[in-house]
Structures are given as C-alpha cells and as structure tokens.
Amino acid sequence: MPVPFNDLYAQYRSLQGEIDAAIAAVIRESAFIRGHFVETFEAEFAQVLGVPHCISCANGTDALYIAIKALGLQAGEEVITTAHTWISTAETISQAGGRVVFCDTEPGRFTLDPQGIEARIGDRTRGIIVVHLYGQPADMDAILAIARKHNLWVIEDCAQAHLATYKGKPVGTLGDISTFSFYPGKNLGAMGDAGAIVTQNCELAQWMALFARHGGKGQHQIEGINSRMDGLQAAILSVKLPHLPQWNQARRQIAQWYQDHLAEIPQLQLPQVRPDVEPVYHLYVVQVQEGDRDRLRQQLQQEGIATGIHYPIPLHEQPAYAYLGMAPESLPVAHQSARRILSLPIYPEMTGEQVEWVSTALHKYLKSS
Ligand SMILES: *Cc1c(COP(=O)(O)O)cnc(C)c1O
C-alpha cells in the first residue's frame, strides 16, 4: 500500500463541484486582481480568527516582509528568531534591512526557547519572530513576557499553524502582527501562492494594506511593493475555509493513531505537546537516533511510504548565514534535532489503514535495528 506524504488531489476531489464553480465565477467576472472575492476571503479569515484586520498578500514570505516593514525596523536593528524553520522567517529580516539573531529551540518541541532569548537581547534588538512550527504553538506567555519587559514587538509566523490554539486563543491573535501562508500543502492551501497578515492594530493594518499595494492607488502615499492575492486563490480559499476545522481535527485524529501505534517503540520519540494548547499537526515529526534516520527513511521508501525532513540543515549552518560565523553546536538543540527528525505522512484524507501500514513498517525496521 503506497502512502504519499500528502494528497492534494484527494482534497480537491472532496470539494470539486464547489471549487470548479468558484473558479468559473472569478473568470466570468474577470475578478482576477483585487475585487470582491479577495475582500470576502479577507473578512472571512479575520472572522474565523476573531481579529479585526486581515490583509491578503502574495505569499507567506511577503507577509513576513510586510509585517517587519510595518513595525518600522531600521537598518542594522536586530530581530531574534529560530534557526529551526523555513528560511522565509529569517531572510525577510535581512530583506527589511535588519540583522538576524538566531536563538535555540526547546528540546523535543522545536519552537523558540524563551530561556535563550534574554541573553541575545542588546541595544539594537527590536523584535522577536516566533514560529508555531509543525502546527505546535510556541511558549507564548514566556515569550510575550520577555518582549514586554524589553519593549520588543512580536510577530507570529503562523504558516504551519492555521487555527491552532494556545490557552484557548487561536495563534495569530497573541503577537503584534501575525502572518499566514496558503501555499498548497499548508493546512489551508490555495492552488498557487497566497498569504495573509492579521493584526488587531488599526494603524498597522492601514499601513500594511497601503505598502502591499504600491503605497496607494492614484495618489501614492509611500513607496510600496506589489504583493496581492489573486481572485482565483481567494475564491478557492473561501470554499476551503469552512472545512479547515474538520481537516485540523482529522490531523489530530491521525496524530492520535500514530501515538497509539508507536508509543512503545523505544527508539522513537513522538511529538511532545505543550499543556493548554491544541496543535494542528501541519507535520507529524518523530525523532530517531542519530545515524538511524537516513537508513529508516530509505526502508520506508522501499515500502512505498513517503517521508520528509523539515528541515535538513538548521539556518545557522546554511551557506546563506555563514557570514554570521556561528558554530554548528552554538545552537545545540537545533543542531541535534536536524539530525534526528523525520516527518511521517499526515494529511486529512489519510486513512486509519494507512497509518497502521506506516506504523507496522516502523515497528518492523526499528525492532530489527
Ligand atoms: C511556508 C512557510 C513560510 C512561507 O510561506 P510561502 O507562502 O511559501 O512564502 C514561512 N514560514 C514558515 C514557517 C513556513 O512553513
């Protein structure tokens, strides 16, 4: 039984009639750029999160860049973030003229470790970018307390955590500005690139809407950029959004099945969930002994089971950040984790039988090691 890593076509098929109709409606109205499909989705997404402002944009990377610019980062000012993330989180700090300061992650949880933050705060530190990686909320109370104490802003990168909750509140409602990606494989995925920014702050929202659209139409108040969600993506996202809670629930069910099947394999460390959070399992990431991981991946591949590594090299060890001169072990948790992590297949349409198949293969190969 082949088990793909994700199955986007299965999701399309489950909503084919509605998605096709939405696409046809956009074409009929030639509402390709801006227009009511985009405005409708912005209003719906803001409502689902319970925030007053949502600004759509071209992708989750632009969302981060726009948010950092909105918070007024000046050349040479520093932003603290994690090295265990997709590069968008860090590269946008540099693009905005800032300096990236990497901080380590919590062992077994993969999110920013509040204990490492204060030692990295200096005169030029302005903000913190938190990533709710794999759909697991970060330790927001501790991080927000540090930010308040040192007068820093906080951006939540929610690209992997649509509707995950922290102490009953959706992530994306806790920091100053939060960013989302609707890349096709994300928990809420478009059929191309798309992103959004949310905030409770009216002034920031107005500035970001202006900045993302050339600084205004007719009269340009500021120089901006061109970052917009197109009408086709907005219409597709509006069809999918009502299904997001049940898709997230299906992911939690799959995670529970994995937990039931895999808990007694000693060589496997399963995802640790913080108390008081509801994760959304964008990825289901286990850890295996260093050295065993790549062999296990190949064995699973031979059984037709696709896996991934998110991410194989932490950012501080990437050529792009060699200029920081950081030793690999200077972030020991990120460094170790990258060698141990393995992302198992998880997507809402995955069946219990498929989970069992993956689990049986893991038993077989880890018992014999
Ligand atoms: C996907 C992702 C992004 C970037 O989103 P794009 O829409 O691909 O630009 C940013 N941060 C994280 C953590 C992501 O997973």
The ligand as an SDF file (V2000), in Angstrom:
LIG
                    3D

 15 15  0  0  0  0  0  0  0  0999 V2000
    5.5870   28.0030    4.2340 C   0  0  0  0  0  0  0  0  0  0  0  0
    6.2710   28.8400    5.2430 C   0  0  0  0  0  0  0  0  0  0  0  0
    6.5660   30.1920    5.0290 C   0  0  0  0  0  0  0  0  0  0  0  0
    6.4700   30.8630    3.6830 C   0  0  0  0  0  0  0  0  0  0  0  0
    5.2990   30.7940    3.0230 O   0  0  0  0  0  0  0  0  0  0  0  0
    5.2500   30.9290    1.4300 P   0  0  0  0  0  0  0  0  0  0  0  0
    3.7850   31.1340    1.1850 O   0  0  0  0  0  0  0  0  0  0  0  0
    5.7880   29.6780    0.8450 O   0  0  0  0  0  0  0  0  0  0  0  0
    6.0500   32.1330    1.0500 O   0  0  0  0  0  0  0  0  0  0  0  0
    7.0870   30.9400    6.0730 C   0  0  0  0  0  0  0  0  0  0  0  0
    7.3350   30.3810    7.2690 N   0  0  0  0  0  0  0  0  0  0  0  0
    7.0880   29.0820    7.5110 C   0  0  0  0  0  0  0  0  0  0  0  0
    7.3790   28.5230    8.8780 C   0  0  0  0  0  0  0  0  0  0  0  0
    6.5690   28.2610    6.5160 C   0  0  0  0  0  0  0  0  0  0  0  0
    6.3470   26.9650    6.7660 O   0  0  0  0  0  0  0  0  0  0  0  0
  1  2  1  0
  2  3  1  0
  2 14  2  0
  3  4  1  0
  3 10  2  0
  4  5  1  0
  5  6  1  0
  6  7  2  0
  6  8  1  0
  6  9  1  0
 10 11  1  0
 11 12  2  0
 12 13  1  0
 12 14  1  0
 14 15  1  0
M  END
$$$$
